[in-house]
Amino acid sequence: MKNSGLRRRHDFIERVLYDAFYTDWSPWGVCTRSCRQSRRRKCIVRNVCSNVFVQEMRRCSVSGSKCPRRSLLPAYDLLNTWLHADDSSSFGGKDTGLVHPSAMSSMKRGVPTLPLSSSSSSSSPAAEKLNSEASGASEIGSVQGVCGLRPAVTRGSYRVVGGQEAQRHSWPWQVAVLTRREEQYCAGTLIAPQWVLTAAHCVQKKGRQRRIVLRVGEHNLEEYENTEKEIWPNPADVFPHPHFDYTNITNDIALVHLNRPLKLDSQVGFACLPDEHFTPDPKSLCYILGWGKTRSTHVFGADSLHEAEVPLVSRKRCQRVFEYEITETQLCAGSQRGGTDSCAGDSGGPLLCPKTDSATDTTRWFLMGITSYGEGCGKKGKYGIYTRVQSYLDWIHETVNSNRQS
């Protein structure tokens, strides 16, 4: 009885503190495709709770959706989950807004994995040839004839920070990286039927490996499109660079091996890897992609994939605006005027640059960089910092060749 009384008193004090430092609960949000809806309380006393907010989640069901069946699965421990939402993380990266570790540890899988290929998608002869080759050992070289090709797209009408919403599936190699609660926090790039390239800090934190979920064929995180393919990699199939430095954010690159090859179709493609001598078209701008914040002041990232054009910046010019060293294994991109940049939630995603073959007038997109970190988002006088893919070609090929499908 004594303990029960203390507990009730503790709960009462906790409610009083929440009421003093936080707004009222927001209305319950829409029922997402993860069969959950949430509501939030936002901090109103910044010197006490900074930009932290409290999020409560519950299961939900929409008539005609998969949620009624999913509600029979083991329950998630979703209540009173803390999400941190300020503009800087402990390592200066861009994937802020992560689920608190104590909440993540209680997550149960529960949601069925989607198939790795879609039988409804038609394939071109080139795709059929690639898919037949991919049934054996998966190699980056097998995609060279079809990599970097985008479907025909038109300029979007919607206005990453300073970017616009991308057309659906116009970047078919884009991968969403999610927590085991299926909350998106990073991105990656398909470079071969069984390989995704991302940032090391997206798969490893303070020396411990994160449990991740990958989703390809994704556009809007809050809508079912019947194009998504979800993969739950085994921890042994995740390869952060062996010399990744969590403190200084160097060698921020990782490979993830898929247990089955993805088939090339209208929603799945592969970005090209540049060789060591590759240079992008000098008059062309590069692109960054992601579901991250579209304003540095936003608490949440975008529901839909966004794109933004950015110019590459020389290392010498970039170094002038940062006190810490920009190494030869890093790239800088963005405008010194600010306004266009990657932001929280974009980490691990691609910096893509085009190259047009004058003989065939074919444009291919090459993965030049991996979103790593920066100071703020679109901040005037600063640039985004990316891992330079060309500096890691030997490691990429060695890792892929050493872990072929048997």
C-alpha positions in Angstrom: 0.0 0.0 0.0 2.8 2.4 0.8 4.5 1.8 -2.5 1.2 2.2 -4.3 0.8 5.6 -2.7 4.2 6.7 -3.6 3.7 5.7 -7.2 0.4 7.7 -7.4 2.2 10.7 -5.9 5.0 10.3 -8.5 2.5 10.1 -11.3 0.8 13.2 -10.1 4.0 15.2 -9.9 5.0 14.0 -13.3 1.7 15.2 -14.8 2.1 18.6 -13.1 5.6 19.0 -14.5 4.4 18.0 -18.0 1.6 20.5 -17.8 4.0 23.2 -16.7 6.7 22.6 -19.3 4.8 21.2 -22.3 1.8 22.1 -24.5 -1.5 20.2 -24.3 -1.6 16.9 -26.3 -2.2 17.5 -30.0 -5.1 15.6 -31.7 -4.3 12.1 -32.7 -2.7 12.0 -36.1 -3.7 9.9 -39.2 -3.4 6.1 -39.1 -0.1 5.4 -40.8 0.7 2.3 -42.9 2.5 1.0 -39.8 -1.0 0.9 -38.2 -0.1 3.5 -35.7 -1.1 7.0 -34.9 0.5 9.5 -32.6 0.0 12.7 -30.7 2.6 15.1 -29.2 3.4 17.6 -26.5 5.9 20.2 -27.4 8.3 21.9 -24.9 7.4 25.5 -24.1 10.2 26.2 -21.6 13.3 26.0 -23.7 15.8 26.5 -20.9 14.3 23.4 -19.2 13.5 21.0 -21.9 15.1 22.6 -25.0 13.5 21.3 -28.3 12.5 18.0 -26.8 8.9 16.8 -27.3 6.9 13.9 -26.0 5.2 11.6 -28.4 2.6 9.0 -27.5 1.6 6.3 -30.0 -1.2 3.8 -30.2 -2.3 1.1 -32.7 -5.1 2.0 -35.1 -7.2 0.4 -37.8 -8.6 1.8 -41.0 -11.4 -0.1 -42.8 -10.0 -1.9 -45.9 -6.4 -1.6 -44.9 -4.0 -4.3 -43.6 -4.3 -2.9 -40.1 -7.1 -5.1 -38.8 -4.9 -8.1 -39.5 -1.9 -6.5 -38.0 -3.8 -5.6 -34.9 -3.7 -9.4 -34.1 0.1 -9.4 -34.1 2.1 -8.9 -30.8 1.7 -5.4 -29.4 4.4 -2.8 -29.7 5.5 -1.0 -26.6 4.8 2.4 -28.0 3.5 4.6 -25.1 5.4 7.5 -23.8 8.2 7.3 -26.4 10.6 10.3 -26.2 11.9 11.8 -29.5 14.7 14.3 -29.5 14.3 17.0 -32.1 16.9 19.7 -31.8 19.2 20.5 -34.7 22.3 18.8 -33.5 23.2 15.3 -32.4 26.0 14.0 -30.2 28.3 13.6 -33.2 27.3 16.5 -35.3 25.5 14.4 -37.9 22.3 15.1 -39.7 20.0 12.2 -38.5 18.5 13.9 -35.5 15.0 13.1 -34.4 15.9 9.5 -33.4 13.8 7.3 -31.2 15.2 7.2 -27.6 17.3 4.0 -27.1 15.2 2.8 -24.2 12.1 2.9 -26.4 13.9 1.2 -29.3 15.0 -1.8 -27.3 11.4 -2.8 -26.6 10.3 -2.9 -30.2 8.9 -6.1 -31.6 9.0 -6.9 -35.3 5.4 -7.8 -35.9 5.1 -6.3 -39.5 5.4 -8.8 -42.4 8.3 -8.2 -44.7 7.4 -7.3 -48.3 8.6 -9.5 -51.1 11.9 -8.5 -52.7 10.5 -8.4 -56.2 7.3 -7.4 -57.8 5.6 -9.7 -60.3 3.4 -6.9 -61.6 6.3 -4.9 -63.0 7.4 -5.4 -66.6 11.1 -5.6 -67.4 13.1 -4.5 -70.4 15.4 -6.9 -72.2 18.4 -5.2 -70.4 16.6 -5.6 -67.1 15.9 -9.3 -67.8 19.6 -9.8 -68.7 20.7 -8.1 -65.5 18.2 -10.0 -63.4 19.4 -13.3 -64.8 23.1 -12.4 -64.1 22.2 -11.2 -60.6 20.9 -14.7 -59.7 24.5 -15.7 -59.4 27.2 -13.8 -57.7 26.1 -10.1 -57.3 28.8 -7.7 -58.6 28.8 -4.0 -59.2 30.1 -4.6 -62.7 26.9 -6.4 -63.7 24.9 -3.1 -63.5 27.2 -0.9 -65.6 25.1 -1.1 -68.7 21.9 -0.1 -66.9 23.1 2.0 -63.9 22.3 5.7 -63.4 19.3 5.8 -65.8 16.3 7.7 -64.6 12.8 7.4 -66.0 11.5 10.4 -68.0 10.4 13.1 -65.6 9.1 16.6 -65.7 9.9 19.4 -63.3 7.9 19.2 -60.1 5.7 22.0 -58.9 6.3 21.7 -55.1 8.8 23.9 -53.3 15.8 18.7 -48.5 16.0 22.5 -47.5 15.4 24.8 -50.5 14.3 21.9 -52.6 11.1 20.4 -54.0 9.2 17.2 -53.9 10.6 14.6 -56.3 8.4 12.9 -58.8 7.4 9.4 -57.6 10.1 6.8 -58.3 12.1 9.3 -60.4 15.2 8.3 -58.4 14.8 4.5 -58.4 18.0 3.7 -56.4 16.9 5.8 -53.4 16.6 3.7 -50.2 14.9 4.7 -46.9 16.7 3.5 -43.8 14.4 3.0 -40.8 14.6 1.9 -37.2 13.0 -1.4 -36.2 10.0 0.7 -35.2 10.0 1.7 -38.9 10.7 5.3 -38.3 12.8 6.8 -41.1 16.0 8.4 -39.9 18.6 7.9 -42.7 18.8 7.0 -46.4 21.0 4.9 -48.7 21.6 4.2 -52.4 21.3 1.0 -54.3 24.5 0.4 -56.3 24.0 -3.3 -57.2 21.2 -5.9 -56.9 22.4 -6.9 -53.4 24.2 -3.8 -52.2 23.2 -0.5 -50.5 25.7 2.2 -49.8 25.0 4.5 -46.9 26.8 6.4 -44.1 28.5 4.5 -41.3 26.9 6.6 -38.6 23.5 5.4 -39.9 24.4 1.8 -39.1 26.7 2.2 -36.1 26.5 4.4 -33.1 29.3 4.7 -30.5 30.8 1.4 -31.6 27.5 -0.5 -31.4 25.7 -1.6 -34.5 22.2 -0.4 -35.1 19.4 -2.7 -36.1 18.0 -1.3 -39.3 15.2 -1.8 -41.9 15.6 -0.9 -45.6 12.8 0.1 -47.8 13.1 0.5 -51.6 10.4 1.7 -54.0 9.5 4.3 -51.4 8.1 7.8 -52.0 5.6 8.9 -49.4 6.4 7.5 -45.9 2.8 7.8 -44.8 1.1 6.2 -47.8 0.8 2.6 -49.1 1.7 2.6 -52.7 2.1 -1.2 -53.3 5.6 -0.5 -54.7 7.6 -0.7 -51.5 9.9 -3.6 -50.8 11.1 -4.0 -47.3 14.3 -5.8 -46.2 15.5 -6.6 -42.7 19.3 -7.1 -43.0 21.1 -9.5 -40.7 23.6 -7.7 -38.5 26.4 -9.8 -40.1 25.5 -8.3 -43.5 26.1 -4.7 -42.4 29.7 -3.4 -43.1 30.7 0.0 -41.7 34.1 1.1 -42.8 36.6 -0.5 -40.4 38.2 2.9 -39.7 35.0 4.9 -39.2 35.7 7.5 -36.5 32.5 8.3 -34.7 34.0 11.4 -32.9 35.5 13.1 -35.9 33.1 11.7 -38.5 35.7 10.4 -40.9 35.4 7.3 -43.1 31.7 7.8 -42.8 30.7 5.1 -45.2 29.0 1.6 -45.0 27.7 -1.2 -47.2 24.7 -3.3 -46.5 24.4 -6.7 -48.2 20.8 -7.9 -49.1 20.1 -11.6 -48.6 18.4 -11.8 -52.1 19.0 -9.7 -55.2 16.5 -7.0 -56.1 15.2 -7.1 -59.6 15.4 -4.1 -61.8 12.0 -2.7 -62.6 10.2 0.7 -62.8 10.7 1.4 -59.1 14.1 -0.2 -58.6 17.4 0.9 -60.2 21.0 1.3 -59.4 23.2 4.4 -59.3 26.5 4.3 -61.1 29.8 4.4 -59.2 32.3 6.8 -60.6 35.8 5.5 -61.4 38.8 7.3 -59.9 39.2 9.5 -63.0 35.6 10.5 -63.3 34.6 14.1 -63.4 31.0 15.3 -63.6 29.8 17.7 -66.3 31.2 21.1 -65.3 28.1 23.0 -66.3 25.7 20.7 -64.5 24.5 20.9 -60.9 24.4 17.8 -58.7 21.4 16.6 -56.7 20.8 15.7 -53.1 17.8 13.6 -52.0 16.1 12.7 -48.8 13.1 12.6 -46.5 14.8 15.0 -44.0 13.7 18.3 -42.7 12.7 20.9 -45.3 13.4 23.7 -42.8 16.0 23.7 -40.1 13.3 24.8 -37.6 11.0 21.9 -38.4 10.6 19.1 -35.8 9.9 16.4 -38.4 11.2 15.4 -41.8 9.2 15.4 -45.0 6.7 12.6 -45.7 7.6 12.6 -49.4 11.1 12.3 -51.0 12.6 15.7 -51.8 15.3 16.7 -54.2 17.5 19.8 -54.4 20.2 21.0 -56.8 23.5 21.9 -55.3 26.9 22.9 -56.8 30.1 21.1 -55.9 32.5 23.3 -53.9 36.3 22.9 -53.9 37.9 21.6 -50.7 40.0 24.8 -50.4 37.0 27.0 -50.6 35.1 24.8 -48.2 37.9 24.7 -45.7 37.7 28.5 -45.3 34.3 28.3 -43.6 35.0 25.4 -41.2 37.4 25.4 -38.3 37.9 21.6 -38.4 39.7 19.8 -41.2 37.9 18.9 -44.4 39.9 15.9 -45.6 40.6 14.5 -49.0 38.0 11.8 -48.4 35.2 14.4 -48.1 33.3 16.6 -50.5 31.5 19.8 -50.0 28.4 21.0 -51.8 25.9 23.8 -51.5 25.5 27.5 -51.9 27.4 30.0 -49.7 24.2 32.1 -49.7 22.6 29.2 -47.9 19.0 28.0 -48.4 19.8 24.7 -50.1 21.2 21.8 -48.2 20.7 18.4 -46.7 19.3 18.3 -43.2 18.3 16.0 -40.3 17.0 12.7 -41.7 19.0 12.9 -45.0 22.2 11.3 -43.7 23.4 8.4 -45.8 21.6 9.6 -48.8 23.2 10.4 -52.2 25.0 13.3 -53.7 24.4 12.5 -57.4 26.1 14.2 -60.4 25.1 13.7 -64.1 27.3 12.8 -67.0 26.0 12.9 -70.6 27.4 10.7 -73.4 27.6 13.0 -76.4 27.5 10.1 -78.8 24.2 8.7 -77.5 22.8 11.7 -75.7 22.3 9.5 -72.7 22.6 11.0 -69.2 23.7 8.8 -66.3 23.8 9.7 -62.6 26.9 8.9 -60.6 27.1 8.6 -56.8 29.8 11.2 -55.9 29.0 11.6 -52.2 27.2 10.3 -49.2 25.5 12.8 -46.9 27.5 12.9 -43.8 27.2 16.1 -41.6 27.2 19.9 -41.5 26.6 22.9 -39.3 22.9 23.6 -39.3 20.8 23.2 -42.5 21.1 25.6 -45.4 23.0 28.0 -43.2 24.5 31.0 -44.9 28.2 30.8 -45.3 28.3 27.0 -44.7 28.2 23.9 -46.9 27.0 20.3 -46.6 29.8 17.8 -46.1 29.7 14.4 -47.9 31.8 11.3 -47.9 33.7 11.2 -51.2 32.8 7.9 -52.8 35.9 7.9 -55.2 38.1 7.7 -52.1 36.6 4.4 -51.2 36.4 2.5 -54.4 39.0 -0.1 -53.4 37.2 -0.8 -50.1 33.8 -1.0 -51.8 34.9 -3.5 -54.4 36.9 -5.6 -51.9 33.9 -5.8 -49.5 31.5 -6.7 -52.3 33.8 -9.3 -53.8 34.5 -10.9 -50.4 30.8 -11.3 -49.6 29.3 -12.7 -52.8 26.2 -14.8 -52.7 27.3 -18.5 -52.7 
